[in-house]
Amino acid sequence: MLKNTDADGPAQEAAEKAAALVLACQSLPQWVFILLGGVIADRMSRSRLMAIADGVGAFAYAGLTTMTLTRHAPLALMCALAVVAGLATALFAPAMNGVVPLAVPVTGCSRPMVSCG
């Protein structure tokens, strides 16, 4: 059994809960909006959608990184940026999955690759 030290306690527990909340704020929009991302990827240029989503995601992750490194990380802002990062991933992933079959020639596909051709 691990012993309770000064590092463990209410402050450590609050930090762990805050980290879990930020992770949930990123994951939930990803799960909820992934299908919408697929619909949008089918309706517009996939490469353009990937570029936009990647730029938005980079902005969100840069903000999260900056706040973490400067140790000035308001929980509400961390959660908001995590939601933006999750939405960006929900848009990027379906577009990327749709671009791969377009980039690989049918003759270059192996038998198990169902999405080609």
Secondary structure, 3 states (H helix, E strand, C coil): CCCCCCCCCHHHHHHHHHHHHHHHHHHHHHHHHHHHHHHHHHHCCHHHHHHHHHHHHHHHHHHHHHHHHHCCCCHHHHHHHHHHHHHHHHHHHHHHHHHHHHHCCHHHCCCCCCCCC
